Amino acid sequence: MALNNKKEKEKRFKASYIVWSIASAIFLLLVFLILLAGRAPQPEMIVEKVDGKVLTDSEIMLQFDWPVARQIDIEITPEVYGQIRYEDNVINEHLVKTIVFTPELTWRTGVTYQVKVSNVESALPSYKEPAEYVLVFTTEDMPDVELVSPDPADLIRVNQEWTISLDKINENLSEFDFQFTPEIEATASLSNDKRKYFIEPKGLLSQGQEYELNIFRKKIRYHFGTQEIAFQDEPESVWHGAWQVREAPGIESFSPQGNTVSLDEDISIVFSENVDLTSFKENVAIEPALEGQWITEDYKTVTFTPDGYSQDTQYTVSLKSGLSTYEGGYLEEDSVHTFKTIGPVKLLRSFPASGNQGVSVNSSVKIVFDQPVNRESAQGGFSISPQTAGSFTWDDDQTIIFHPSESLGFNAEYIAAVAKGITSQTGFDSEQAITIPFITELSVTNLAVPFHRQEHNLSCEIATLVMALIFRGINVSEATIIEAIGVDPTPKQDGVWGNPHIAFVGDIDGKQPSTGYGVYWQPIATAGQSYRESEWFTGWTITQLTNEIKNGNPVIVWGTAGSGTRIDWKTSDGGNVVAVNGEHTRIVTGFIGSADNPSKIITLDP
């Protein structure tokens, strides 16, 4: 009997020990959770970087070490418009730990941004004041020209190609323009690794000719996630160099050169040895053919005086190998020289170029003619539509720059034009008008509506109204709005359910379309009227929507976040409810572009 009592005591002791151990563990866990909940969650900023700089097409991810309360404020300086979404939910859309910001446009290059994250609280009850964090990042710089091959000190071939090496990958950061003088027709392609440009002339270069290369670079920003240009700045010169094309052995020089040769200029070839004139005439050819005579006084310099050139025409002078000299030497290889005669004044290039989009509203208009022109004539022939006041400057007698007195308009279609008849200084007046249509950058209209994350699975309509009211200075909770709207108690059965035109239908923490649905515009508008003026509308046009944004009024819109398939039902009084699977609301806060033709609508999705 005593033995049995001892065993019973041991059992009771073990049971008490286990209960005490479990209670202690629970107590320690609660203490740990209270300590964690008592401090504000701390964010870590996660972005895509290269060499310590953030990529311009990177989203910003704020990852907290503890679930964060929904009433969080994010402010980015310089100001950036974009969308916020929540990820990494611990429990089915609740207790979120990650916030992702997606900008509307790619980030600016070489800019330091400050991200202020304020009103940060634990998602669990806390005794601490909300925390504020300031995070900083710098975006990647634009690529620079690192190396140009061949070296400008080298003589180049008539079939020369160029390689332009950059100091970094050009992943939608800049647009490079390669301009040769005299102008040559060439293609420029970017390598697969986006670190090099290859320039390939479409024809042979002229022997003995000097070619200059100017490389220009433009800042480019895109609509995020697309290849659609949203902004481009005026080009800046980032590199300049010149090369001499190697002459054939035995030839010292050839003239004329270039693309604006005067119609009364002779052709002159200087040899290193006295040339046999008879052999020369047998081995020289001019295309297109010209009437005239080859003459020489010292047998080293041979000159051709044409009876007349044609204007705006390219001529090719070819010397065949085998051409002999008096000393018994001969030309070892063919020699080819080209030049072009001057013609009517034409456009060489411009900025903006014809058809450019996203042109900065602070841009000037630069027009480069192919030859020197009379300045007064060009200024008198210039116009821009819509009419814009401004002034002129000149880089040289070929380059006119129009400086608008005020910034150009956003979302605007402009046409810069130069009338025909512009007077040339050395050639012929222009015979055709120049027109350069371009479109300026899109404006961004956005209301400073604070973001509010919905607190229930299906409370998106209530959350958007909370955002609109906070924007109007009214701090109101979802619970207050839900109480004002009410819940339709009609159970879902045999195709009959509640009426969302009157109250919330189903369980606000349920799932669509089985246990919960939502509420329509009439009850939301009525609830809003308790605090500020609000109205509901259907059948609106985009312009009506954007005009309300211009007037400073955010707009709650009903749409879908699912399949959008029809799931209509009847109400208890026999009425019909038009419903869709995935019914969801967002609040429209802004738009990009003009009000009558926006390129994008900006929303906050709770």
Secondary structure as UniProt FT lines:
FT   HELIX           2..38
FT   STRAND          43..46
FT   STRAND          49..50
FT   TURN            51..52
FT   STRAND          53..54
FT   TURN            56..57
FT   STRAND          60..64
FT   STRAND          73..77
FT   STRAND          82..91
FT   TURN            92..93
FT   STRAND          94..103
FT   TURN            109..110
FT   STRAND          112..120
FT   STRAND          131..139
FT   STRAND          145..149
FT   TURN            152..153
FT   STRAND          155..156
FT   TURN            158..159
FT   STRAND          162..166
FT   STRAND          174..181
FT   STRAND          186..190
FT   TURN            192..193
FT   STRAND          196..201
FT   TURN            207..208
FT   STRAND          210..223
FT   TURN            224..225
FT   STRAND          229..232
FT   STRAND          236..245
FT   TURN            249..250
FT   STRAND          251..255
FT   TURN            263..264
FT   STRAND          267..271
FT   HELIX           277..283
FT   STRAND          284..287
FT   STRAND          292..296
FT   STRAND          301..306
FT   TURN            311..312
FT   STRAND          314..319
FT   TURN            321..322
FT   STRAND          324..325
FT   TURN            326..327
FT   STRAND          335..341
FT   STRAND          347..351
FT   TURN            354..355
FT   TURN            361..362
FT   STRAND          365..369
FT   HELIX           375..381
FT   STRAND          382..385
FT   STRAND          390..396
FT   TURN            397..398
FT   STRAND          399..404
FT   TURN            410..411
FT   STRAND          413..418
FT   STRAND          434..440
FT   STRAND          444..446
FT   TURN            457..458
FT   HELIX           460..471
FT   TURN            472..473
FT   HELIX           478..485
FT   STRAND          487..488
FT   TURN            494..495
FT   TURN            500..502
FT   STRAND          504..506
FT   TURN            508..509
FT   TURN            512..515
FT   HELIX           521..529
FT   TURN            530..531
FT   HELIX           542..550
FT   TURN            551..552
FT   STRAND          555..560
FT   STRAND          569..570
FT   TURN            572..573
FT   STRAND          576..577
FT   TURN            581..582
FT   STRAND          583..593
FT   STRAND          598..604
//
